[in-house]
Amino acid sequence: MPGRTWTGHATAQAVCHDKEKIRVSVETPTEDAVLVRQLQQIVGNEHVLTDKRQRAFYSTDLSFRPAEMAAAVIRPDAAVPLAEAVAAATRAGYAVVARGGGMSYTSGYTPDRAQSILIDMQRMNRILEINAEDMYVTVECGCTWKALYEALQEKGLRTPYFGPLSGKYATVGGALSQNSLFLGSGVHHTVAESVLGLKVVLGDGTIVQTGSGAHKHANPFYRHFGPDMTGIFTADTGAFGIKAEATLRLIQSPPSTAYMSFKFDSLAAMLKAQTRIARLGIASECYGFDPYYNSGFEKQGITFKEGLSVVGKVARKGGIRGIARAAKMAMAGQTVLRNVPYSLHMTFDAMTDLVANEHQEAAADICLEEGGTEIVNSIPVAFRAQPFAGVRTVLL
């Protein structure tokens, strides 16, 4: 049309020449606005975030590397609306990015283009089934490791890998996407080794179930029901699909645990001891700190209330032995890592005290052979007493 000009995506200005010039502005919705309305219809107005500050917050991880800001953030509460939202976004040409607890530092969930919809999974946090007979648990992937651990602890159960130290916030889906490791990993490896099946939303909104749970007459107790489709969706940072639900193996909570810490003068010596212990498969956790972290623990400080909380929990969980451990920790105070170049910390789980102590002794022999010196075991004791409380609770 003669005389029509376009400004951006939003405003068409029609100019007509007659006896007088008439200027009319017609507002047309942007692509973002059209999609936002669709998403609001699917997950609810209050669960579609478009405020710039909110979008900036959700689009940033702990790496603080520069990243694009998502066009919107959605917060679905179940697999079906999640699938409908994914389908709507990808039909409109938008990327979809899943975010768990926001504890990643690998840029795994940060958008790489502005035309992205970020999916906050934290409303999908339900524990759907705990099956103590067939030894599995099914959760929505926004469930935190802390919530899962505490629910299973009441039943004397645990997942083999049972979370990162950030498990107060970190989610099951986020850990699966990053192939996380820490608690239980010395024996049970990464979280990918603990998963039996997944319910995944593909890019077109299709919902796929993997593992034996895909059979209409079976429950999700077994992973290898045909080809291992579950493995495709682990360690993918959500690139192959959005994980909606996960089924994990269960084990009995080990009734006996032993703890040990050693200091080393060199990184090479500590790593040699660590790898030798790992080959034996006896330590549920075996982790080391370098001089930077050791000095950081020394300087950080802790409140009296926090210190009492850890010591009290250690005492309550361990009976007479727990009281002795708590007293040892309190006496060591903040000096536990003073003048320690490299420190190695180990936890040994077993069905009996005898086996736990045998594994501890085997590891101690290795550490001594590699030039280590035993130090007070406050750190592994505190980590297990409050596994998701954060590193500040180590400092007494």
DOROFI-885817 format. One record per residue (C-alpha): residue in one letter; residue number from 1; x, y, z. Coordinates in Angstrom, 2 decimals. Example, Ala and Ser with C-alpha at 12.3 -4.5 7.8 and 13.67 -1.06 7.14 Angstrom:
residues 2
[A; 1; [12.30; -4.50; 7.80]] [S; 2; [13.67; -1.06; 7.14]] 
***
This chain:
residues 396
[M; 1; [0.00; 0.00; 0.00]] [P; 2; [1.44; 3.41; -0.90]] [G; 3; [2.41; 5.44; 2.12]] [R; 4; [2.52; 2.46; 4.61]] [T; 5; [5.61; 2.17; 6.77]] [W; 6; [6.51; -0.54; 9.36]] [T; 7; [8.15; 0.12; 12.67]] [G; 8; [9.54; -3.00; 14.34]] [H; 9; [7.11; -5.90; 14.73]] [A; 10; [4.40; -4.16; 16.68]] [T; 11; [3.00; -1.06; 14.97]] [A; 12; [1.65; -0.54; 11.47]] [Q; 13; [1.11; 3.10; 10.57]] [A; 14; [-1.38; 3.59; 7.73]] [V; 15; [-1.25; 7.00; 6.07]] [C; 16; [-4.05; 7.91; 3.65]] [H; 17; [-4.14; 11.00; 1.43]] [D; 18; [-7.58; 12.50; 1.02]] [K; 19; [-8.88; 15.99; 1.80]] [E; 20; [-6.88; 15.70; 4.98]] [K; 21; [-4.14; 13.33; 6.18]] [I; 22; [-5.44; 10.69; 8.55]] [R; 23; [-2.87; 8.78; 10.67]] [V; 24; [-4.02; 5.53; 12.23]] [S; 25; [-1.91; 3.26; 14.50]] [V; 26; [-2.85; -0.41; 14.57]] [E; 27; [-1.22; -2.52; 17.28]] [T; 28; [-0.32; -6.03; 16.16]] [P; 29; [0.96; -8.54; 18.72]] [T; 30; [4.60; -9.56; 18.66]] [E; 31; [5.58; -13.20; 18.23]] [D; 32; [6.51; -13.25; 21.91]] [A; 33; [3.11; -11.91; 22.94]] [V; 34; [1.20; -14.45; 20.85]] [L; 35; [3.17; -17.35; 22.31]] [V; 36; [2.91; -15.98; 25.86]] [R; 37; [-0.89; -15.96; 25.57]] [Q; 38; [-0.85; -19.57; 24.40]] [L; 39; [1.42; -20.57; 27.28]] [Q; 40; [-0.80; -18.75; 29.78]] [Q; 41; [-3.77; -20.77; 28.57]] [I; 42; [-1.78; -23.98; 29.12]] [V; 43; [-0.07; -23.41; 32.50]] [G; 44; [-1.98; -20.42; 33.90]] [N; 45; [-1.28; -16.69; 33.80]] [E; 46; [0.61; -16.65; 37.10]] [H; 47; [2.99; -19.36; 35.91]] [V; 48; [4.25; -17.51; 32.84]] [L; 49; [6.89; -14.98; 33.83]] [T; 50; [7.72; -12.13; 31.47]] [D; 51; [9.17; -9.53; 33.84]] [K; 52; [12.70; -8.63; 32.74]] [R; 53; [14.26; -9.12; 36.17]] [Q; 54; [12.65; -12.53; 36.58]] [R; 55; [13.72; -13.61; 33.11]] [A; 56; [17.28; -12.43; 33.80]] [F; 57; [17.38; -14.36; 37.08]] [Y; 58; [16.16; -17.63; 35.59]] [S; 59; [18.45; -17.25; 32.56]] [T; 60; [21.60; -17.12; 34.73]] [D; 61; [23.48; -20.00; 36.35]] [L; 62; [26.30; -20.09; 38.87]] [S; 63; [28.96; -19.78; 36.18]] [F; 64; [27.83; -16.17; 35.62]] [R; 65; [28.98; -16.46; 32.02]] [P; 66; [27.24; -14.07; 29.59]] [A; 67; [24.04; -15.62; 28.23]] [E; 68; [20.92; -14.64; 26.36]] [M; 69; [17.75; -13.78; 28.26]] [A; 70; [14.78; -16.07; 27.66]] [A; 71; [11.67; -14.53; 26.13]] [A; 72; [9.56; -16.03; 28.93]] [V; 73; [9.73; -18.47; 31.83]] [I; 74; [7.01; -21.06; 32.36]] [R; 75; [6.32; -23.15; 35.45]] [P; 76; [4.25; -26.26; 34.56]] [D; 77; [2.99; -28.61; 37.26]] [A; 78; [2.61; -31.92; 35.41]] [A; 79; [3.78; -33.84; 32.36]] [V; 80; [0.75; -33.10; 30.13]] [P; 81; [0.83; -29.28; 30.39]] [L; 82; [4.62; -29.47; 30.07]] [A; 83; [4.21; -31.37; 26.81]] [E; 84; [1.57; -28.97; 25.51]] [A; 85; [3.78; -25.98; 26.33]] [V; 86; [6.84; -27.51; 24.65]] [A; 87; [4.79; -28.23; 21.51]] [A; 88; [3.43; -24.68; 21.40]] [A; 89; [6.88; -23.15; 21.83]] [T; 90; [8.66; -25.26; 19.21]] [R; 91; [5.83; -24.82; 16.67]] [A; 92; [6.39; -21.09; 17.02]] [G; 93; [10.13; -21.54; 16.34]] [Y; 94; [11.33; -21.08; 19.92]] [A; 95; [13.95; -23.15; 21.68]] [V; 96; [12.93; -24.75; 24.99]] [V; 97; [15.36; -24.98; 27.91]] [A; 98; [14.71; -26.87; 31.16]] [R; 99; [15.93; -25.49; 34.51]] [G; 100; [16.00; -27.43; 37.77]] [G; 101; [17.17; -25.92; 41.04]] [G; 102; [19.49; -23.39; 39.43]] [M; 103; [22.65; -24.84; 40.98]] [S; 104; [24.48; -25.63; 37.72]] [Y; 105; [27.75; -23.89; 36.86]] [T; 106; [28.22; -25.41; 33.38]] [S; 107; [25.86; -23.20; 31.32]] [G; 108; [23.73; -26.31; 30.86]] [Y; 109; [20.41; -24.47; 31.10]] [T; 110; [21.31; -20.92; 30.07]] [P; 111; [19.66; -19.88; 26.76]] [D; 112; [21.92; -19.35; 23.76]] [R; 113; [19.38; -17.25; 21.89]] [A; 114; [16.73; -14.76; 22.92]] [Q; 115; [13.95; -16.68; 21.16]] [S; 116; [13.85; -19.27; 23.93]] [I; 117; [11.33; -20.40; 26.51]] [L; 118; [12.88; -21.39; 29.83]] [I; 119; [11.01; -24.12; 31.75]] [D; 120; [11.28; -23.92; 35.54]] [M; 121; [10.63; -27.50; 36.72]] [Q; 122; [10.31; -26.80; 40.45]] [R; 123; [6.51; -27.12; 40.60]] [M; 124; [6.83; -30.69; 39.31]] [N; 125; [8.18; -31.85; 42.67]] [R; 126; [5.98; -34.76; 43.73]] [I; 127; [7.13; -38.20; 44.84]] [L; 128; [4.74; -40.39; 42.86]] [E; 129; [5.51; -43.90; 44.14]] [I; 130; [7.82; -45.61; 46.62]] [N; 131; [7.81; -49.34; 45.91]] [A; 132; [9.70; -51.14; 48.67]] [E; 133; [8.86; -54.56; 47.23]] [D; 134; [10.33; -54.05; 43.77]] [M; 135; [12.81; -51.46; 45.10]] [Y; 136; [12.19; -48.39; 43.00]] [V; 137; [10.91; -44.86; 43.48]] [T; 138; [9.24; -42.65; 40.86]] [V; 139; [9.40; -38.87; 41.19]] [E; 140; [8.65; -35.82; 39.12]] [C; 141; [11.92; -34.37; 37.92]] [G; 142; [11.55; -31.10; 39.82]] [C; 143; [11.76; -33.01; 43.12]] [T; 144; [14.82; -32.05; 45.14]] [W; 145; [17.30; -34.64; 46.37]] [K; 146; [16.75; -33.46; 49.94]] [A; 147; [13.00; -34.07; 49.74]] [L; 148; [13.55; -37.50; 48.20]] [Y; 149; [16.24; -38.49; 50.72]] [E; 150; [14.10; -37.52; 53.69]] [A; 151; [11.01; -39.34; 52.37]] [L; 152; [13.00; -42.53; 51.80]] [Q; 153; [14.89; -42.26; 55.09]] [E; 154; [11.62; -42.72; 56.98]] [K; 155; [11.30; -46.15; 55.32]] [G; 156; [14.93; -47.20; 55.77]] [L; 157; [15.58; -46.83; 52.04]] [R; 158; [17.89; -44.80; 49.82]] [T; 159; [18.74; -44.38; 46.17]] [P; 160; [22.26; -45.69; 45.39]] [Y; 161; [23.49; -42.26; 44.30]] [F; 162; [21.57; -39.89; 46.55]] [G; 163; [22.44; -36.40; 45.45]] [P; 164; [24.95; -33.56; 45.24]] [L; 165; [25.81; -31.38; 48.23]] [S; 166; [23.48; -28.77; 46.70]] [G; 167; [20.58; -31.24; 47.01]] [K; 168; [18.54; -28.84; 49.14]] [Y; 169; [17.85; -27.05; 45.85]] [A; 170; [19.21; -29.32; 43.09]] [T; 171; [16.59; -31.48; 41.40]] [V; 172; [16.53; -35.07; 40.21]] [G; 173; [16.06; -33.95; 36.60]] [G; 174; [18.92; -31.49; 36.79]] [A; 175; [21.26; -34.14; 38.16]] [L; 176; [20.27; -36.57; 35.41]] [S; 177; [20.84; -33.91; 32.78]] [Q; 178; [24.30; -33.13; 34.17]] [N; 179; [25.14; -36.74; 35.13]] [S; 180; [25.88; -35.56; 38.65]] [L; 181; [28.03; -37.37; 41.17]] [F; 182; [28.83; -37.08; 44.87]] [L; 183; [26.86; -38.79; 47.63]] [G; 184; [27.18; -42.54; 47.13]] [S; 185; [29.19; -42.18; 43.92]] [G; 186; [32.33; -43.93; 45.19]] [V; 187; [30.48; -47.25; 45.06]] [H; 188; [27.42; -46.52; 42.91]] [H; 189; [28.96; -44.13; 40.37]] [T; 190; [27.00; -41.26; 38.74]] [V; 191; [23.26; -40.69; 38.88]] [A; 192; [22.90; -42.26; 35.41]] [E; 193; [23.72; -45.63; 37.00]] [S; 194; [20.80; -45.28; 39.45]] [V; 195; [18.01; -44.48; 36.98]] [L; 196; [15.67; -47.22; 35.73]] [G; 197; [13.36; -45.28; 33.44]] [L; 198; [12.25; -41.84; 32.37]] [K; 199; [9.16; -40.08; 31.13]] [V; 200; [10.47; -37.55; 28.61]] [V; 201; [8.82; -34.80; 26.56]] [L; 202; [10.34; -34.58; 23.09]] [G; 203; [10.69; -31.40; 21.08]] [D; 204; [7.33; -31.81; 19.34]] [G; 205; [5.49; -32.44; 22.61]] [T; 206; [5.42; -36.23; 22.31]] [I; 207; [5.66; -38.02; 25.67]] [V; 208; [8.00; -41.03; 25.70]] [Q; 209; [8.36; -43.59; 28.49]] [T; 210; [11.59; -45.60; 28.72]] [G; 211; [12.44; -48.78; 30.60]] [S; 212; [10.03; -51.52; 31.66]] [G; 213; [7.50; -48.87; 32.67]] [A; 214; [6.72; -48.54; 28.94]] [H; 215; [5.00; -51.95; 29.03]] [K; 216; [1.31; -51.58; 29.81]] [H; 217; [1.34; -54.68; 32.01]] [A; 218; [4.59; -53.99; 33.88]] [N; 219; [5.89; -51.57; 36.47]] [P; 220; [9.11; -49.55; 36.03]] [F; 221; [11.37; -51.88; 38.01]] [Y; 222; [13.88; -52.62; 35.23]] [R; 223; [15.88; -50.43; 32.88]] [H; 224; [16.79; -52.69; 29.97]] [F; 225; [13.39; -53.40; 28.47]] [G; 226; [14.70; -53.68; 24.93]] [P; 227; [17.41; -51.21; 23.83]] [D; 228; [18.58; -48.82; 26.54]] [M; 229; [16.55; -45.76; 25.54]] [T; 230; [16.93; -44.35; 29.07]] [G; 231; [20.65; -43.73; 28.59]] [I; 232; [20.06; -41.42; 25.61]] [F; 233; [18.37; -38.89; 27.88]] [T; 234; [21.00; -38.85; 30.62]] [A; 235; [23.96; -36.42; 30.59]] [D; 236; [22.31; -34.48; 27.74]] [T; 237; [21.62; -31.20; 29.63]] [G; 238; [18.07; -31.52; 28.33]] [A; 239; [19.05; -31.31; 24.66]] [F; 240; [17.28; -34.53; 23.63]] [G; 241; [14.14; -34.02; 25.68]] [I; 242; [12.67; -32.51; 28.82]] [K; 243; [12.64; -35.04; 31.67]] [A; 244; [9.22; -35.03; 33.36]] [E; 245; [9.42; -38.09; 35.62]] [A; 246; [12.21; -40.43; 36.70]] [T; 247; [12.27; -43.86; 38.29]] [L; 248; [15.34; -44.65; 40.41]] [R; 249; [16.61; -47.84; 42.02]] [L; 250; [16.35; -48.27; 45.76]] [I; 251; [18.67; -49.93; 48.25]] [Q; 252; [18.40; -50.50; 51.98]] [S; 253; [19.96; -47.63; 53.92]] [P; 254; [23.31; -49.01; 55.12]] [P; 255; [23.11; -49.42; 58.91]] [S; 256; [26.87; -48.99; 59.48]] [T; 257; [29.11; -46.14; 58.39]] [A; 258; [32.75; -45.36; 59.13]] [Y; 259; [34.55; -42.06; 58.44]] [M; 260; [38.15; -41.10; 57.85]] [S; 261; [40.25; -38.09; 56.75]] [F; 262; [43.91; -37.80; 55.76]] [K; 263; [46.19; -34.94; 54.86]] [F; 264; [48.82; -35.06; 52.11]] [D; 265; [51.69; -32.78; 51.20]] [S; 266; [51.20; -33.05; 47.44]] [L; 267; [48.35; -33.38; 44.96]] [A; 268; [50.07; -36.33; 43.28]] [A; 269; [50.17; -38.31; 46.53]] [M; 270; [46.54; -37.57; 47.34]] [L; 271; [45.36; -38.53; 43.85]] [K; 272; [47.34; -41.76; 43.91]] [A; 273; [45.71; -42.76; 47.20]] [Q; 274; [42.30; -41.73; 45.91]] [T; 275; [42.56; -43.78; 42.72]] [R; 276; [43.81; -46.85; 44.57]] [I; 277; [40.86; -46.64; 46.97]] [A; 278; [38.47; -46.14; 44.05]] [R; 279; [39.70; -49.33; 42.38]] [L; 280; [38.71; -51.31; 45.47]] [G; 281; [35.15; -49.94; 45.40]] [I; 282; [34.99; -49.61; 49.19]] [A; 283; [34.36; -45.89; 49.83]] [S; 284; [30.89; -44.46; 49.22]] [E; 285; [32.50; -41.04; 49.03]] [C; 286; [36.17; -40.24; 48.59]] [Y; 287; [36.79; -36.56; 47.85]] [G; 288; [39.73; -34.23; 48.20]] [F; 289; [40.27; -30.52; 48.81]] [D; 290; [43.20; -28.47; 47.58]] [P; 291; [44.92; -25.63; 49.52]] [Y; 292; [42.42; -23.09; 48.18]] [Y; 293; [39.41; -24.93; 49.58]] [N; 294; [41.15; -25.92; 52.78]] [S; 295; [42.02; -22.29; 53.53]] [G; 296; [38.52; -21.22; 52.51]] [F; 297; [36.98; -23.51; 55.11]] [E; 298; [39.40; -22.12; 57.68]] [K; 299; [38.46; -18.49; 56.97]] [Q; 300; [34.74; -18.80; 56.35]] [G; 301; [33.49; -19.02; 59.90]] [I; 302; [30.22; -20.40; 61.24]] [T; 303; [27.61; -19.25; 63.69]] [F; 304; [27.28; -20.91; 67.10]] [K; 305; [23.74; -21.99; 66.20]] [E; 306; [24.96; -23.74; 63.05]] [G; 307; [27.71; -25.50; 64.96]] [L; 308; [25.30; -26.80; 67.60]] [S; 309; [22.95; -28.01; 64.85]] [V; 310; [25.58; -30.24; 63.25]] [V; 311; [27.03; -31.55; 66.49]] [G; 312; [23.55; -32.29; 67.82]] [K; 313; [22.53; -34.20; 64.72]] [V; 314; [25.75; -36.24; 64.72]] [A; 315; [25.09; -37.18; 68.34]] [R; 316; [21.43; -38.06; 67.77]] [K; 317; [22.08; -40.22; 64.70]] [G; 318; [24.89; -42.25; 66.24]] [G; 319; [23.92; -43.00; 69.83]] [I; 320; [26.95; -43.35; 72.14]] [R; 321; [29.28; -43.47; 69.14]] [G; 322; [27.59; -40.36; 67.76]] [I; 323; [28.17; -38.47; 71.00]] [A; 324; [31.87; -39.38; 70.83]] [R; 325; [32.08; -38.19; 67.22]] [A; 326; [30.29; -34.97; 68.10]] [A; 327; [32.69; -34.28; 70.97]] [K; 328; [35.67; -34.92; 68.71]] [M; 329; [34.29; -32.49; 66.12]] [A; 330; [33.62; -29.80; 68.72]] [M; 331; [37.14; -30.10; 70.13]] [A; 332; [38.67; -29.83; 66.65]] [G; 333; [36.66; -26.69; 65.94]] [Q; 334; [37.74; -24.62; 62.96]] [T; 335; [41.29; -25.90; 63.14]] [V; 336; [40.41; -29.14; 61.34]] [L; 337; [42.08; -28.01; 58.08]] [R; 338; [44.64; -25.59; 59.49]] [N; 339; [48.00; -25.94; 57.74]] [V; 340; [46.69; -28.83; 55.61]] [P; 341; [47.89; -28.60; 51.97]] [Y; 342; [45.66; -31.36; 50.57]] [S; 343; [42.93; -33.24; 52.42]] [L; 344; [41.16; -36.48; 51.51]] [H; 345; [37.83; -37.41; 53.11]] [M; 346; [36.16; -40.82; 53.01]] [T; 347; [32.90; -42.48; 54.01]] [F; 348; [32.45; -46.26; 54.20]] [D; 349; [28.94; -47.74; 54.20]] [A; 350; [28.26; -51.39; 54.99]] [M; 351; [25.67; -53.75; 56.43]] [T; 352; [27.81; -54.34; 59.55]] [D; 353; [30.33; -52.41; 61.61]] [L; 354; [32.88; -55.13; 60.94]] [V; 355; [32.76; -54.67; 57.16]] [A; 356; [32.72; -50.86; 57.40]] [N; 357; [35.79; -50.95; 59.65]] [E; 358; [37.58; -53.44; 57.38]] [H; 359; [37.08; -51.10; 54.42]] [Q; 360; [38.25; -48.16; 56.51]] [E; 361; [41.42; -50.01; 57.50]] [A; 362; [42.15; -50.99; 53.91]] [A; 363; [41.87; -47.37; 52.83]] [A; 364; [43.99; -46.20; 55.78]] [D; 365; [46.77; -48.57; 54.75]] [I; 366; [46.74; -47.09; 51.25]] [C; 367; [46.81; -43.51; 52.55]] [L; 368; [49.75; -44.29; 54.84]] [E; 369; [51.63; -46.01; 52.01]] [E; 370; [51.20; -42.85; 49.90]] [G; 371; [52.61; -40.61; 52.63]] [G; 372; [49.36; -39.40; 54.20]] [T; 373; [48.76; -38.49; 57.85]] [E; 374; [45.40; -39.10; 59.49]] [I; 375; [43.50; -36.03; 60.72]] [V; 376; [40.20; -35.57; 62.56]] [N; 377; [37.29; -36.78; 60.41]] [S; 378; [34.93; -33.85; 61.09]] [I; 379; [34.23; -33.11; 57.43]] [P; 380; [32.85; -36.47; 56.25]] [V; 381; [30.95; -36.88; 59.53]] [A; 382; [29.32; -33.46; 59.13]] [F; 383; [28.58; -33.95; 55.44]] [R; 384; [26.68; -37.14; 56.19]] [A; 385; [24.94; -35.76; 59.30]] [Q; 386; [23.44; -32.97; 57.19]] [P; 387; [24.12; -34.00; 53.60]] [F; 388; [22.29; -31.09; 51.97]] [A; 389; [22.99; -28.29; 54.42]] [G; 390; [25.89; -26.78; 52.49]] [V; 391; [29.56; -26.48; 53.26]] [R; 392; [29.15; -23.91; 56.02]] [T; 393; [27.91; -26.62; 58.37]] [V; 394; [31.30; -28.32; 58.18]] [L; 395; [32.91; -25.48; 60.11]] [L; 396; [32.50; -25.84; 63.86]] 
***
